[in-house]
Amino acid sequence: MDPMTTAASFGTIVGLLSSFINERRNTEELEYNEFVEWLLNKRHATILKELESNERLSRSLKLLVNGNQSELIIKFEALENTLLTIASRIDGLALVADVIAP
């Protein structure tokens, strides 16, 4: 996969998971099936099709989503810190990282 496709795909999945979690702030436990239903309701047919055709991706997301919401938020915080650290060291992206998280 080329770098642009990889970045877009990863960003899309993380973004959708983040939106899903934000809408379920009052729910401590998350379920993969709820995420799939949420994708369907939000009309993300392309992502659903990819999940149906890519067993490895759907299995990975099941492991990530099924369980405690607080633990998933901690993982997202770690991802945020890592991405901002890396971006801050890349010419051109450093300014963007600084604006996002001054």
Backbone as a printed PyTorch tensor [residue, N CA C, xyz], in Angstrom:
tensor([[[  0.8520,  -1.1810,   0.0000],
         [  0.0000,   0.0000,   0.0000],
         [  0.8960,   1.2410,   0.0000]],

        [[  0.4920,   2.2460,  -0.7340],
         [  1.2880,   3.4670,  -0.7750],
         [  1.0500,   4.2960,   0.4980]],

        [[  1.9840,   5.1880,   0.8440],
         [  1.8880,   5.9510,   2.0900],
         [  0.6160,   6.7860,   2.2250]],

        [[  0.1280,   7.3500,   1.1370],
         [ -1.0740,   8.1760,   1.2120],
         [ -2.3070,   7.3300,   1.5450]],

        [[ -2.4040,   6.1630,   0.9150],
         [ -3.5290,   5.2680,   1.1830],
         [ -3.4640,   4.7450,   2.6130]],

        [[ -2.2700,   4.3950,   3.0500],
         [ -2.0960,   3.8960,   4.4210],
         [ -2.5210,   4.9540,   5.4260]],

        [[ -2.0290,   6.1830,   5.2560],
         [ -2.3690,   7.2640,   6.1800],
         [ -3.8710,   7.5340,   6.1830]],

        [[ -4.4730,   7.5640,   5.0010],
         [ -5.9080,   7.8400,   4.9030],
         [ -6.7330,   6.7230,   5.5300]],

        [[ -6.3660,   5.4810,   5.2590],
         [ -7.1130,   4.3410,   5.8060],
         [ -7.0160,   4.3000,   7.3210]],

        [[ -5.8060,   4.4500,   7.8270],
         [ -5.6070,   4.4160,   9.2750],
         [ -6.3350,   5.5780,   9.9400]],

        [[ -6.1930,   6.7650,   9.3620],
         [ -6.8620,   7.9360,   9.9090],
         [ -8.3810,   7.8020,   9.9060]],

        [[ -8.9170,   7.2190,   8.8570],
         [-10.3630,   7.0180,   8.7590],
         [-10.8600,   6.0860,   9.8600]],

        [[-10.1820,   4.9660,  10.0340],
         [-10.6180,   3.9890,  11.0480],
         [-10.5150,   4.5960,  12.4440]],

        [[ -9.3960,   5.2480,  12.7430],
         [ -9.2230,   5.8540,  14.0610],
         [-10.2530,   6.9590,  14.2690]],

        [[-10.4900,   7.7600,  13.2500],
         [-11.4770,   8.8230,  13.3510],
         [-12.8850,   8.3040,  13.5980]],

        [[-13.2530,   7.2520,  12.8840],
         [-14.5870,   6.6710,  13.0800],
         [-14.7150,   6.0390,  14.4650]],

        [[-13.6830,   5.3560,  14.9250],
         [-13.7150,   4.7930,  16.2800],
         [-13.8530,   5.9000,  17.3230]],

        [[-13.1450,   6.9800,  17.1060],
         [-13.2140,   8.1160,  18.0190],
         [-14.6290,   8.7090,  18.0560]],

        [[-15.2320,   8.8760,  16.9000],
         [-16.6070,   9.3920,  16.8380],
         [-17.5810,   8.4450,  17.5280]],

        [[-17.4060,   7.1560,  17.2920],
         [-18.2450,   6.1320,  17.9230],
         [-18.1430,   6.2310,  19.4440]],

        [[-16.9370,   6.3520,  19.9540],
         [-16.7310,   6.4400,  21.4020],
         [-17.3420,   7.7230,  21.9530]],

        [[-17.1430,   8.8300,  21.2530],
         [-17.7070,  10.1030,  21.7170],
         [-19.2160,  10.0530,  21.8390]],

        [[-19.8700,   9.3440,  20.9520],
         [-21.3280,   9.2360,  21.0200],
         [-21.7890,   8.3000,  22.1290]],

        [[-20.8740,   7.5220,  22.6860],
         [-21.2300,   6.5770,  23.7390],
         [-20.4860,   6.8870,  25.0340]],

        [[-20.3400,   8.1360,  25.3380],
         [-19.6150,   8.5690,  26.5340],
         [-20.1800,   7.9620,  27.8190]],

        [[-21.4610,   7.7010,  27.8630],
         [-22.0980,   7.1790,  29.0730],
         [-22.0530,   5.6540,  29.1640]],

        [[-21.4380,   5.0200,  28.1910],
         [-21.3670,   3.5650,  28.1560],
         [-19.9440,   3.1270,  28.4630]],

        [[-19.7700,   2.3470,  29.5160],
         [-18.4210,   1.9210,  29.8960],
         [-17.9200,   0.7860,  29.0130]],

        [[-18.8040,  -0.1630,  28.6770],
         [-18.4020,  -1.3050,  27.8660],
         [-18.8030,  -1.0810,  26.4150]],

        [[-17.8940,  -1.4050,  25.5170],
         [-18.1570,  -1.2640,  24.0970],
         [-18.2200,  -2.6440,  23.4530]],

        [[-18.9660,  -2.7470,  22.3700],
         [-19.1000,  -3.9950,  21.6260],
         [-18.8160,  -3.7350,  20.1560]],

        [[-18.0980,  -4.6470,  19.5420],
         [-17.7910,  -4.5330,  18.1130],
         [-19.0710,  -4.4890,  17.2840]],

        [[-20.0540,  -5.3110,  17.6500],
         [-21.3140,  -5.3360,  16.8950],
         [-22.0170,  -3.9790,  16.9380]],

        [[-21.8980,  -3.2710,  18.0620],
         [-22.4680,  -1.9270,  18.1610],
         [-21.7360,  -0.9670,  17.2160]],

        [[-20.4230,  -1.1500,  17.1050],
         [-19.6450,  -0.3170,  16.1950],
         [-20.0810,  -0.5660,  14.7540]],

        [[-20.2600,  -1.8230,  14.3790],
         [-20.7020,  -2.1590,  13.0260],
         [-22.0900,  -1.5710,  12.7700]],

        [[-22.9810,  -1.6830,  13.7380],
         [-24.3270,  -1.1130,  13.5890],
         [-24.2510,   0.4120,  13.4620]],

        [[-23.3790,   1.0310,  14.2400],
         [-23.1780,   2.4720,  14.1770],
         [-22.6790,   2.8790,  12.7880]],

        [[-21.7150,   2.1240,  12.2450],
         [-21.2220,   2.4000,  10.8870],
         [-22.3570,   2.3170,   9.8690]],

        [[-23.2090,   1.3100,  10.0210],
         [-24.3460,   1.1410,   9.1180],
         [-25.2890,   2.3430,   9.2220]],

        [[-25.6010,   2.7460,  10.4360],
         [-26.5010,   3.8810,  10.6510],
         [-25.9190,   5.1950,  10.1510]],

        [[-24.5990,   5.3150,  10.1860],
         [-23.9310,   6.5360,   9.7330],
         [-23.5840,   6.4730,   8.2470]],

        [[-23.9930,   5.3970,   7.6060],
         [-23.8340,   5.2210,   6.1520],
         [-22.3660,   5.1420,   5.6960]],

        [[-21.5970,   4.3620,   6.4220],
         [-20.1920,   4.1260,   6.0540],
         [-20.0810,   2.7600,   5.3710]],

        [[-20.7550,   2.6420,   4.2420],
         [-20.8270,   1.3750,   3.5170],
         [-19.4590,   0.8890,   3.0550]],

        [[-18.5950,   1.7980,   2.6500],
         [-17.2720,   1.4020,   2.1660],
         [-16.4640,   0.7430,   3.2780]],

        [[-16.5210,   1.3160,   4.4630],
         [-15.7970,   0.7460,   5.6100],
         [-16.4000,  -0.6010,   5.9810]],

        [[-17.7140,  -0.6880,   5.9930],
         [-18.3740,  -1.9640,   6.3070],
         [-17.9670,  -3.0440,   5.3190]],

        [[-17.9180,  -2.6950,   4.0500],
         [-17.5220,  -3.6500,   3.0220],
         [-16.0890,  -4.1280,   3.2590]],

        [[-15.2210,  -3.2000,   3.6170],
         [-13.8280,  -3.5530,   3.9130],
         [-13.7360,  -4.4800,   5.1340]],

        [[-14.5310,  -4.2030,   6.1470],
         [-14.5390,  -5.0670,   7.3330],
         [-15.0360,  -6.4700,   7.0010]],

        [[-16.0340,  -6.5380,   6.1390],
         [-16.5790,  -7.8370,   5.7420],
         [-15.5920,  -8.6300,   4.8910]],

        [[-14.7960,  -7.9300,   4.0890],
         [-13.8900,  -8.6290,   3.1840],
         [-12.4920,  -8.8470,   3.7740]],

        [[-12.1810,  -8.1790,   4.8580],
         [-10.8540,  -8.2800,   5.4460],
         [-10.9630,  -8.8400,   6.8610]],

        [[-10.8470, -10.1380,   6.9700],
         [-11.0030, -10.8330,   8.2550],
         [ -9.9930, -10.3450,   9.2880]],

        [[ -8.7690, -10.1050,   8.8340],
         [ -7.7290,  -9.6460,   9.7640],
         [ -8.0680,  -8.2850,  10.3690]],

        [[ -8.5780,  -7.3840,   9.5310],
         [ -8.9620,  -6.0600,  10.0070],
         [-10.1280,  -6.1580,  10.9840]],

        [[-11.1410,  -6.9210,  10.6340],
         [-12.2990,  -7.0210,  11.5250],
         [-11.9210,  -7.6920,  12.8460]],

        [[-11.0520,  -8.6990,  12.8010],
         [-10.5930,  -9.3580,  14.0300],
         [ -9.8130,  -8.3840,  14.9130]],

        [[ -8.9480,  -7.5950,  14.2900],
         [ -8.1660,  -6.6080,  15.0390],
         [ -9.0660,  -5.5690,  15.6950]],

        [[-10.0680,  -5.1060,  14.9520],
         [-10.9920,  -4.1200,  15.5160],
         [-11.8600,  -4.7210,  16.6140]],

        [[-12.2310,  -5.9940,  16.4720],
         [-12.9900,  -6.6610,  17.5410],
         [-12.1910,  -6.6640,  18.8290]],

        [[-10.9150,  -7.0080,  18.7250],
         [-10.0560,  -7.0200,  19.9070],
         [ -9.9180,  -5.6220,  20.5060]],

        [[ -9.8460,  -4.6260,  19.6550],
         [ -9.6830,  -3.2580,  20.1130],
         [-10.9630,  -2.6970,  20.7240]],

        [[-12.0890,  -2.9510,  20.0790],
         [-13.3490,  -2.3270,  20.4910],
         [-14.0360,  -3.0670,  21.6360]],

        [[-14.0420,  -4.3840,  21.6090],
         [-14.7390,  -5.1310,  22.6530],
         [-14.0560,  -4.9080,  23.9940]],

        [[-14.7840,  -4.3390,  24.9010],
         [-14.2200,  -4.1590,  26.2350],
         [-14.4620,  -2.7780,  26.8040]],

        [[-13.5540,  -2.3960,  27.6690],
         [-13.6860,  -1.2000,  28.4660],
         [-13.3630,   0.0610,  27.6660]],

        [[-14.2770,   1.0070,  27.6830],
         [-14.0990,   2.2460,  26.9420],
         [-12.9170,   3.0470,  27.4750]],

        [[-12.7150,   3.0590,  28.7710],
         [-11.6080,   3.8120,  29.3660],
         [-10.2610,   3.3150,  28.8650]],

        [[-10.1370,   2.0160,  28.7110],
         [ -8.8850,   1.4450,  28.2030],
         [ -8.6350,   1.8650,  26.7580]],

        [[ -9.6760,   1.9180,  25.9560],
         [ -9.5320,   2.3470,  24.5590],
         [ -9.1440,   3.8240,  24.4860]],

        [[ -9.7020,   4.6390,  25.3510],
         [ -9.3510,   6.0590,  25.3850],
         [ -7.8830,   6.2260,  25.7670]],

        [[ -7.3850,   5.4200,  26.6890],
         [ -5.9710,   5.4630,  27.0700],
         [ -5.0930,   5.1120,  25.8620]],

        [[ -5.5160,   4.1330,  25.0750],
         [ -4.7630,   3.7650,  23.8650],
         [ -4.7680,   4.9070,  22.8520]],

        [[ -5.8860,   5.5880,  22.7120],
         [ -5.9620,   6.7280,  21.7950],
         [ -5.0750,   7.8740,  22.2820]],

        [[ -5.0140,   8.0800,  23.5890],
         [ -4.1340,   9.1210,  24.1310],
         [ -2.6730,   8.7910,  23.8340]],

        [[ -2.3080,   7.5270,  23.9660],
         [ -0.9380,   7.1100,  23.6490],
         [ -0.6520,   7.3180,  22.1610]],

        [[ -1.6250,   6.9920,  21.3140],
         [ -1.4710,   7.1950,  19.8750],
         [ -1.2960,   8.6760,  19.5580]],

        [[ -2.1030,   9.5100,  20.1830],
         [ -2.0120,  10.9510,  19.9760],
         [ -0.6150,  11.4600,  20.3340]],

        [[ -0.1300,  11.0790,  21.5000],
         [  1.1960,  11.5300,  21.9360],
         [  2.2940,  11.0600,  20.9800]],

        [[  2.1940,   9.8220,  20.5370],
         [  3.1960,   9.2740,  19.6190],
         [  3.1660,   9.9910,  18.2740]],

        [[  1.9700,  10.1700,  17.7170],
         [  1.8500,  10.8580,  16.4230],
         [  2.3580,  12.2920,  16.4880]],

        [[  2.0140,  12.9980,  17.5500],
         [  2.4630,  14.3830,  17.6660],
         [  3.9730,  14.4700,  17.8520]],

        [[  4.5420,  13.5150,  18.5720],
         [  6.0000,  13.4890,  18.7480],
         [  6.6930,  13.2480,  17.4120]],

        [[  6.2030,  12.2930,  16.6550],
         [  6.7960,  11.9980,  15.3510],
         [  6.6050,  13.1790,  14.4010]],

        [[  5.3920,  13.7090,  14.3330],
         [  5.1090,  14.8230,  13.4220],
         [  5.9460,  16.0490,  13.7680]],

        [[  6.2140,  16.2600,  15.0380],
         [  6.9780,  17.4400,  15.4380],
         [  8.4280,  17.3800,  14.9540]],

        [[  8.8650,  16.2140,  14.5000],
         [ 10.2370,  16.0440,  14.0230],
         [ 10.3370,  15.9890,  12.4970]],

        [[  9.2180,  16.1870,  11.8200],
         [  9.1980,  16.1300,  10.3580],
         [  8.9390,  17.5380,   9.8240]],

        [[  9.8670,  18.0040,   9.0060],
         [  9.7560,  19.3400,   8.4320],
         [  8.4110,  19.4970,   7.7200]],

        [[  7.7230,  20.5500,   8.0250],
         [  6.4160,  20.8010,   7.4270],
         [  5.2840,  20.3200,   8.3160]],

        [[  5.4130,  19.1410,   8.8780],
         [  4.3890,  18.6300,   9.7870],
         [  4.5490,  19.1690,  11.2000]],

        [[  5.7480,  19.6120,  11.5270],
         [  6.0060,  20.1330,  12.8680],
         [  5.0960,  21.3310,  13.1740]],

        [[  4.9180,  22.2050,  12.1960],
         [  4.0370,  23.3630,  12.4090],
         [  2.6000,  22.9340,  12.6100]],

        [[  2.1640,  21.9600,  11.8460],
         [  0.7940,  21.4520,  11.9800],
         [  0.6120,  20.8210,  13.3680]],

        [[  1.5730,  20.0180,  13.7880],
         [  1.4990,  19.3770,  15.1140],
         [  1.4490,  20.4190,  16.2090]],

        [[  2.2320,  21.4920,  16.0530],
         [  2.2660,  22.5410,  17.0620],
         [  0.9350,  23.2890,  17.1410]],

        [[  0.2760,  23.4700,  16.0070],
         [ -1.0250,  24.1380,  16.0010],
         [ -2.0860,  23.2440,  16.6330]],

        [[ -2.0370,  21.9520,  16.3510],
         [ -3.0280,  21.0160,  16.8860],
         [ -2.8760,  20.8550,  18.3880]],

        [[ -1.6420,  20.7410,  18.8450],
         [ -1.3820,  20.5460,  20.2680],
         [ -0.2150,  21.4280,  20.6890]],

        [[ -0.5210,  22.6990,  20.9450],
         [  0.5600,  23.6500,  21.2870],
         [  1.2780,  23.3040,  22.5910]]])
